[in-house]
Amino acid sequence: MKVSTSKSAVMLAVLCILLAGTYGCTACLVGSSAATVGAGAAGAGVTRFEMGRVTRFEIAQYEDVIEASRLAAENLSLNLKEEKIEENRASFSYLDDKDQKIDLLIERRTDTITYIKVDVGIFGPQGLGLLTLNQILNELAKYET
């Protein structure tokens, strides 16, 4: 029986999420194919799950990540509560329709490396953080074409 790549990637991501929950959310480092839906630019980073946070270092320009984040939030119908853009650091605060807070931090590390952190809180739904990150990565992938 042959399992498709996308199905096996989803199965691996689910396994990592379960392991992270079992072992205090600190033991799971996930390669991009297991944790993301997108390809291309979204396939270059490393994702980490920890205590309500999904973090990632991505090979992408800071400005592109900011724009991809805005488009992702719009596509997910998140309500913007606060936005702060600085030269090397940007932060966004969103709410979903059930008042679940989603905090997003973007930091320039180099001209081509950007750090992304999606925080839904220690008791927030980790899947919402991962979904938000995946949507950002999907938007970033569009910059390659």
BAVEXMI-616354 format. One record per atom (N, C-alpha, C): residue number from 0; atom name; x, y, z. Coordinates in nm, 3 decimals, decimal comma, always signed. Layout:
% residues N
NUM_CA_X_Y_Z
...
% end
This chain:
% residues 145
0_N_+0,084_-0,116_+0,000
0_CA_+0,000_+0,000_+0,000
0_C_+0,089_+0,123_+0,000
1_N_+0,068_+0,212_-0,095
1_CA_+0,147_+0,334_-0,107
1_C_+0,071_+0,450_-0,044
2_N_+0,139_+0,524_+0,043
2_CA_+0,081_+0,641_+0,108
2_C_+0,134_+0,764_+0,037
3_N_+0,046_+0,855_+0,002
3_CA_+0,089_+0,977_-0,067
3_C_+0,174_+1,062_+0,025
4_N_+0,260_+1,143_-0,034
4_CA_+0,349_+1,229_+0,044
4_C_+0,270_+1,322_+0,134
5_N_+0,166_+1,383_+0,080
5_CA_+0,092_+1,478_+0,162
5_C_+0,022_+1,409_+0,279
6_N_-0,030_+1,288_+0,256
6_CA_-0,095_+1,215_+0,365
6_C_+0,007_+1,175_+0,471
7_N_+0,124_+1,129_+0,428
7_CA_+0,225_+1,091_+0,527
7_C_+0,277_+1,212_+0,603
8_N_+0,286_+1,327_+0,535
8_CA_+0,330_+1,450_+0,603
8_C_+0,229_+1,490_+0,708
9_N_+0,101_+1,479_+0,677
9_CA_-0,003_+1,513_+0,773
9_C_+0,002_+1,416_+0,892
10_N_+0,020_+1,287_+0,863
10_CA_+0,027_+1,187_+0,970
10_C_+0,147_+1,216_+1,061
11_N_+0,260_+1,253_+1,002
11_CA_+0,379_+1,286_+1,082
11_C_+0,356_+1,410_+1,167
12_N_+0,289_+1,511_+1,110
12_CA_+0,260_+1,632_+1,186
12_C_+0,169_+1,602_+1,304
13_N_+0,067_+1,519_+1,283
13_CA_-0,024_+1,482_+1,391
13_C_+0,052_+1,406_+1,499
14_N_+0,139_+1,315_+1,459
14_CA_+0,219_+1,240_+1,556
14_C_+0,307_+1,334_+1,638
15_N_+0,371_+1,431_+1,573
15_CA_+0,457_+1,526_+1,645
15_C_+0,377_+1,612_+1,742
16_N_+0,257_+1,653_+1,701
16_CA_+0,173_+1,732_+1,790
16_C_+0,134_+1,650_+1,912
17_N_+0,100_+1,522_+1,891
17_CA_+0,066_+1,435_+2,004
17_C_+0,185_+1,414_+2,096
18_N_+0,303_+1,391_+2,037
18_CA_+0,423_+1,374_+2,118
18_C_+0,457_+1,501_+2,195
19_N_+0,440_+1,616_+2,129
19_CA_+0,469_+1,743_+2,196
19_C_+0,377_+1,761_+2,316
20_N_+0,250_+1,728_+2,301
20_CA_+0,155_+1,739_+2,412
20_C_+0,189_+1,644_+2,524
21_N_+0,234_+1,525_+2,489
21_CA_+0,267_+1,424_+2,589
21_C_+0,393_+1,459_+2,666
22_N_+0,491_+1,518_+2,598
22_CA_+0,620_+1,545_+2,661
22_C_+0,640_+1,693_+2,690
23_N_+0,535_+1,762_+2,729
23_CA_+0,547_+1,899_+2,775
23_C_+0,568_+2,000_+2,664
24_N_+0,536_+1,966_+2,543
24_CA_+0,541_+2,059_+2,430
24_C_+0,681_+2,112_+2,402
25_N_+0,785_+2,047_+2,452
25_CA_+0,919_+2,099_+2,426
25_C_+1,006_+2,001_+2,349
26_N_+0,962_+1,880_+2,331
26_CA_+1,048_+1,779_+2,271
26_C_+1,032_+1,763_+2,122
27_N_+0,949_+1,841_+2,058
27_CA_+0,918_+1,815_+1,919
27_C_+0,969_+1,924_+1,827
28_N_+1,075_+1,896_+1,754
28_CA_+1,120_+1,982_+1,645
28_C_+1,074_+1,916_+1,517
29_N_+1,010_+1,992_+1,431
29_CA_+0,948_+1,935_+1,313
29_C_+1,007_+1,998_+1,189
30_N_+1,049_+1,918_+1,094
30_CA_+1,092_+1,968_+0,965
30_C_+0,973_+2,025_+0,891
31_N_+0,999_+2,111_+0,796
31_CA_+0,891_+2,186_+0,733
31_C_+0,789_+2,100_+0,662
32_N_+0,828_+1,988_+0,603
32_CA_+0,730_+1,909_+0,528
32_C_+0,625_+1,847_+0,620
33_N_+0,659_+1,824_+0,745
33_CA_+0,564_+1,766_+0,838
33_C_+0,470_+1,869_+0,897
34_N_+0,511_+1,993_+0,903
34_CA_+0,433_+2,092_+0,976
34_C_+0,365_+2,194_+0,887
35_N_+0,394_+2,193_+0,760
35_CA_+0,337_+2,297_+0,675
35_C_+0,258_+2,238_+0,561
36_N_+0,170_+2,317_+0,507
36_CA_+0,093_+2,278_+0,391
36_C_+0,161_+2,328_+0,265
37_N_+0,226_+2,444_+0,272
37_CA_+0,286_+2,506_+0,156
37_C_+0,416_+2,443_+0,114
38_N_+0,468_+2,488_+0,000
38_CA_+0,594_+2,439_-0,052
38_C_+0,680_+2,560_-0,086
39_N_+0,790_+2,536_-0,156
39_CA_+0,874_+2,647_-0,200
39_C_+0,939_+2,717_-0,083
40_N_+0,915_+2,846_-0,070
40_CA_+0,975_+2,924_+0,038
40_C_+0,936_+2,867_+0,172
41_N_+0,817_+2,811_+0,179
41_CA_+0,769_+2,756_+0,305
41_C_+0,836_+2,624_+0,338
42_N_+0,919_+2,571_+0,251
42_CA_+0,983_+2,444_+0,277
42_C_+1,124_+2,458_+0,330
43_N_+1,167_+2,577_+0,364
43_CA_+1,306_+2,599_+0,400
43_C_+1,331_+2,613_+0,549
44_N_+1,230_+2,629_+0,629
44_CA_+1,250_+2,659_+0,770
44_C_+1,233_+2,540_+0,861
45_N_+1,244_+2,566_+0,990
45_CA_+1,223_+2,465_+1,094
45_C_+1,119_+2,519_+1,191
46_N_+1,020_+2,437_+1,222
46_CA_+0,910_+2,477_+1,309
46_C_+0,925_+2,411_+1,445
47_N_+0,891_+2,484_+1,550
47_CA_+0,896_+2,433_+1,687
47_C_+0,764_+2,463_+1,756
48_N_+0,711_+2,364_+1,829
48_CA_+0,589_+2,379_+1,908
48_C_+0,628_+2,383_+2,055
49_N_+0,577_+2,482_+2,129
49_CA_+0,612_+2,488_+2,271
49_C_+0,514_+2,576_+2,347
50_N_+0,445_+2,519_+2,443
50_CA_+0,362_+2,593_+2,538
50_C_+0,270_+2,697_+2,472
51_N_+0,192_+2,654_+2,374
51_CA_+0,098_+2,745_+2,309
51_C_+0,159_+2,832_+2,202
52_N_+0,286_+2,808_+2,170
52_CA_+0,355_+2,887_+2,069
52_C_+0,402_+2,797_+1,956
53_N_+0,392_+2,849_+1,836
53_CA_+0,451_+2,784_+1,719
53_C_+0,553_+2,883_+1,666
54_N_+0,680_+2,842_+1,660
54_CA_+0,785_+2,933_+1,614
54_C_+0,854_+2,875_+1,493
55_N_+0,909_+2,964_+1,413
55_CA_+0,974_+2,919_+1,290
55_C_+1,078_+3,022_+1,247
56_N_+1,191_+2,973_+1,201
56_CA_+1,289_+3,054_+1,130
56_C_+1,269_+3,022_+0,983
57_N_+1,250_+3,126_+0,902
57_CA_+1,218_+3,106_+0,762
57_C_+1,316_+3,181_+0,674
58_N_+1,355_+3,120_+0,563
58_CA_+1,437_+3,189_+0,464
58_C_+1,341_+3,274_+0,381
59_N_+1,328_+3,399_+0,424
59_CA_+1,239_+3,494_+0,359
59_C_+1,273_+3,633_+0,409
60_N_+1,249_+3,732_+0,327
60_CA_+1,275_+3,869_+0,368
60_C_+1,167_+3,917_+0,465
61_N_+1,210_+3,996_+0,560
61_CA_+1,124_+4,049_+0,665
61_C_+0,998_+4,114_+0,610
62_N_+1,014_+4,201_+0,512
62_CA_+0,899_+4,272_+0,455
62_C_+0,800_+4,175_+0,390
63_N_+0,852_+4,070_+0,325
63_CA_+0,765_+3,970_+0,262
63_C_+0,685_+3,893_+0,367
64_N_+0,748_+3,865_+0,480
64_CA_+0,677_+3,792_+0,586
64_C_+0,567_+3,879_+0,646
65_N_+0,593_+4,007_+0,662
65_CA_+0,490_+4,097_+0,713
65_C_+0,369_+4,097_+0,618
66_N_+0,395_+4,114_+0,490
66_CA_+0,285_+4,117_+0,393
66_C_+0,212_+3,982_+0,388
67_N_+0,286_+3,873_+0,391
67_CA_+0,224_+3,740_+0,391
67_C_+0,139_+3,720_+0,516
68_N_+0,184_+3,774_+0,628
68_CA_+0,108_+3,763_+0,754
68_C_-0,023_+3,839_+0,746
69_N_-0,019_+3,956_+0,690
69_CA_-0,143_+4,034_+0,674
69_C_-0,243_+3,961_+0,584
70_N_-0,194_+3,906_+0,473
70_CA_-0,282_+3,832_+0,381
70_C_-0,337_+3,707_+0,448
71_N_-0,252_+3,638_+0,525
71_CA_-0,296_+3,517_+0,595
71_C_-0,408_+3,550_+0,693
72_N_-0,390_+3,655_+0,771
72_CA_-0,493_+3,694_+0,869
72_C_-0,623_+3,731_+0,797
73_N_-0,611_+3,799_+0,686
73_CA_-0,730_+3,835_+0,608
73_C_-0,801_+3,709_+0,556
74_N_-0,724_+3,614_+0,503
74_CA_-0,781_+3,490_+0,451
74_C_-0,846_+3,404_+0,560
75_N_-0,794_+3,415_+0,682
75_CA_-0,849_+3,340_+0,795
75_C_-0,960_+3,417_+0,867
76_N_-0,991_+3,536_+0,819
76_CA_-1,096_+3,621_+0,877
76_C_-1,068_+3,655_+1,023
77_N_-0,941_+3,677_+1,054
77_CA_-0,904_+3,718_+1,190
77_C_-0,925_+3,868_+1,204
78_N_-0,965_+3,910_+1,323
78_CA_-0,992_+4,050_+1,351
78_C_-0,868_+4,116_+1,411
79_N_-0,812_+4,214_+1,342
79_CA_-0,693_+4,283_+1,389
79_C_-0,728_+4,371_+1,508
80_N_-0,657_+4,354_+1,618
80_CA_-0,675_+4,436_+1,737
80_C_-0,561_+4,535_+1,755
81_N_-0,440_+4,493_+1,716
81_CA_-0,325_+4,581_+1,733
81_C_-0,217_+4,542_+1,633
82_N_-0,149_+4,643_+1,580
82_CA_-0,038_+4,622_+1,488
82_C_+0,072_+4,720_+1,521
83_N_+0,196_+4,670_+1,529
83_CA_+0,310_+4,758_+1,555
83_C_+0,424_+4,713_+1,463
84_N_+0,466_+4,802_+1,373
84_CA_+0,571_+4,771_+1,277
84_C_+0,692_+4,859_+1,308
85_N_+0,807_+4,794_+1,328
85_CA_+0,933_+4,865_+1,348
85_C_+1,031_+4,820_+1,240
86_N_+1,151_+4,876_+1,243
86_CA_+1,249_+4,844_+1,139
86_C_+1,284_+4,695_+1,134
87_N_+1,300_+4,631_+1,249
87_CA_+1,342_+4,491_+1,253
87_C_+1,247_+4,400_+1,330
88_N_+1,132_+4,454_+1,369
88_CA_+1,039_+4,376_+1,451
88_C_+0,896_+4,425_+1,426
89_N_+0,807_+4,329_+1,408
89_CA_+0,665_+4,362_+1,389
89_C_+0,582_+4,272_+1,480
90_N_+0,474_+4,327_+1,532
90_CA_+0,384_+4,245_+1,614
90_C_+0,240_+4,276_+1,575
91_N_+0,160_+4,172_+1,579
91_CA_+0,018_+4,182_+1,548
91_C_-0,058_+4,108_+1,656
92_N_-0,175_+4,158_+1,689
92_CA_-0,263_+4,088_+1,782
92_C_-0,398_+4,075_+1,713
93_N_-0,448_+3,951_+1,708
93_CA_-0,574_+3,921_+1,642
93_C_-0,668_+3,850_+1,737
94_N_-0,797_+3,853_+1,705
94_CA_-0,898_+3,773_+1,773
94_C_-0,977_+3,699_+1,668
95_N_-1,015_+3,573_+1,700
95_CA_-1,109_+3,505_+1,613
95_C_-1,251_+3,538_+1,661
96_N_-1,351_+3,478_+1,601
96_CA_-1,490_+3,511_+1,636
96_C_-1,532_+3,461_+1,774
97_N_-1,449_+3,375_+1,837
97_CA_-1,477_+3,327_+1,972
97_C_-1,386_+3,395_+2,074
98_N_-1,328_+3,508_+2,034
98_CA_-1,239_+3,588_+2,119
98_C_-1,113_+3,515_+2,162
99_N_-1,069_+3,417_+2,082
99_CA_-0,939_+3,353_+2,105
99_C_-0,832_+3,449_+2,053
100_N_-0,738_+3,486_+2,139
100_CA_-0,632_+3,579_+2,102
100_C_-0,520_+3,505_+2,029
101_N_-0,472_+3,565_+1,922
101_CA_-0,358_+3,513_+1,846
101_C_-0,258_+3,626_+1,835
102_N_-0,142_+3,609_+1,896
102_CA_-0,036_+3,709_+1,888
102_C_+0,069_+3,662_+1,789
103_N_+0,112_+3,751_+1,704
103_CA_+0,210_+3,719_+1,601
103_C_+0,329_+3,813_+1,616
104_N_+0,448_+3,755_+1,620
104_CA_+0,572_+3,833_+1,627
104_C_+0,658_+3,795_+1,507
105_N_+0,711_+3,896_+1,440
105_CA_+0,800_+3,875_+1,325
105_C_+0,926_+3,957_+1,351
106_N_+1,042_+3,892_+1,339
106_CA_+1,169_+3,961_+1,362
106_C_+1,265_+3,934_+1,248
107_N_+1,329_+4,041_+1,200
107_CA_+1,435_+4,026_+1,101
107_C_+1,560_+3,974_+1,173
108_N_+1,618_+3,866_+1,124
108_CA_+1,743_+3,814_+1,181
108_C_+1,860_+3,845_+1,089
109_N_+1,839_+3,834_+0,958
109_CA_+1,937_+3,876_+0,857
109_C_+1,856_+3,928_+0,739
110_N_+1,924_+3,963_+0,631
110_CA_+1,851_+4,007_+0,512
110_C_+1,762_+3,897_+0,456
111_N_+1,796_+3,770_+0,486
111_CA_+1,721_+3,659_+0,427
111_C_+1,662_+3,562_+0,530
112_N_+1,679_+3,586_+0,657
112_CA_+1,622_+3,500_+0,761
112_C_+1,527_+3,582_+0,847
113_N_+1,408_+3,530_+0,864
113_CA_+1,308_+3,597_+0,947
113_C_+1,250_+3,497_+1,046
114_N_+1,234_+3,542_+1,169
114_CA_+1,177_+3,462_+1,277
114_C_+1,028_+3,494_+1,287
115_N_+0,947_+3,388_+1,299
115_CA_+0,802_+3,403_+1,312
115_C_+0,757_+3,329_+1,438
116_N_+0,677_+3,397_+1,522
116_CA_+0,620_+3,331_+1,639
116_C_+0,470_+3,358_+1,642
117_N_+0,393_+3,251_+1,649
117_CA_+0,248_+3,261_+1,664
117_C_+0,216_+3,207_+1,803
118_N_+0,152_+3,289_+1,885
118_CA_+0,125_+3,254_+2,024
118_C_-0,025_+3,257_+2,049
119_N_-0,082_+3,142_+2,087
119_CA_-0,225_+3,135_+2,121
119_C_-0,244_+3,118_+2,271
120_N_-0,137_+3,128_+2,348
120_CA_-0,145_+3,113_+2,493
120_C_-0,131_+2,968_+2,535
121_N_-0,095_+2,950_+2,660
121_CA_-0,067_+2,817_+2,712
121_C_-0,189_+2,725_+2,703
122_N_-0,308_+2,780_+2,718
122_CA_-0,429_+2,698_+2,714
122_C_-0,506_+2,716_+2,583
123_N_-0,450_+2,793_+2,490
123_CA_-0,515_+2,814_+2,362
123_C_-0,500_+2,693_+2,270
124_N_-0,581_+2,687_+2,167
124_CA_-0,575_+2,574_+2,075
124_C_-0,450_+2,580_+1,988
125_N_-0,359_+2,484_+2,009
125_CA_-0,234_+2,483_+1,935
125_C_-0,259_+2,472_+1,784
126_N_-0,366_+2,405_+1,747
126_CA_-0,399_+2,392_+1,606
126_C_-0,424_+2,524_+1,539
127_N_-0,478_+2,621_+1,613
127_CA_-0,504_+2,754_+1,558
127_C_-0,372_+2,825_+1,528
128_N_-0,276_+2,808_+1,616
128_CA_-0,143_+2,866_+1,592
128_C_-0,077_+2,804_+1,471
129_N_-0,085_+2,672_+1,459
129_CA_-0,026_+2,603_+1,345
129_C_-0,098_+2,641_+1,215
130_N_-0,229_+2,651_+1,219
130_CA_-0,305_+2,692_+1,101
130_C_-0,264_+2,832_+1,056
131_N_-0,248_+2,924_+1,151
131_CA_-0,207_+3,060_+1,118
131_C_-0,069_+3,059_+1,054
132_N_+0,024_+2,985_+1,112
132_CA_+0,159_+2,976_+1,055
132_C_+0,154_+2,914_+0,916
133_N_+0,077_+2,808_+0,899
133_CA_+0,067_+2,744_+0,767
133_C_+0,013_+2,842_+0,663
134_N_-0,083_+2,923_+0,701
134_CA_-0,139_+3,018_+0,605
134_C_-0,035_+3,124_+0,568
135_N_+0,045_+3,167_+0,665
135_CA_+0,154_+3,262_+0,636
135_C_+0,252_+3,199_+0,538
136_N_+0,287_+3,074_+0,560
136_CA_+0,382_+3,005_+0,472
136_C_+0,324_+2,985_+0,333
137_N_+0,194_+2,957_+0,325
137_CA_+0,129_+2,946_+0,193
137_C_+0,136_+3,079_+0,118
138_N_+0,115_+3,188_+0,189
138_CA_+0,123_+3,319_+0,126
138_C_+0,267_+3,349_+0,083
139_N_+0,365_+3,311_+0,165
139_CA_+0,505_+3,332_+0,129
139_C_+0,543_+3,254_+0,004
140_N_+0,489_+3,135_-0,010
140_CA_+0,519_+3,051_-0,126
140_C_+0,480_+3,119_-0,256
141_N_+0,383_+3,205_-0,252
141_CA_+0,337_+3,276_-0,373
141_C_+0,442_+3,376_-0,422
142_N_+0,534_+3,419_-0,333
142_CA_+0,636_+3,515_-0,372
142_C_+0,741_+3,453_-0,463
143_N_+0,751_+3,320_-0,464
143_CA_+0,850_+3,252_-0,546
143_C_+0,810_+3,248_-0,693
144_N_+0,682_+3,255_-0,721
144_CA_+0,637_+3,240_-0,860
144_C_+0,635_+3,370_-0,934
% end
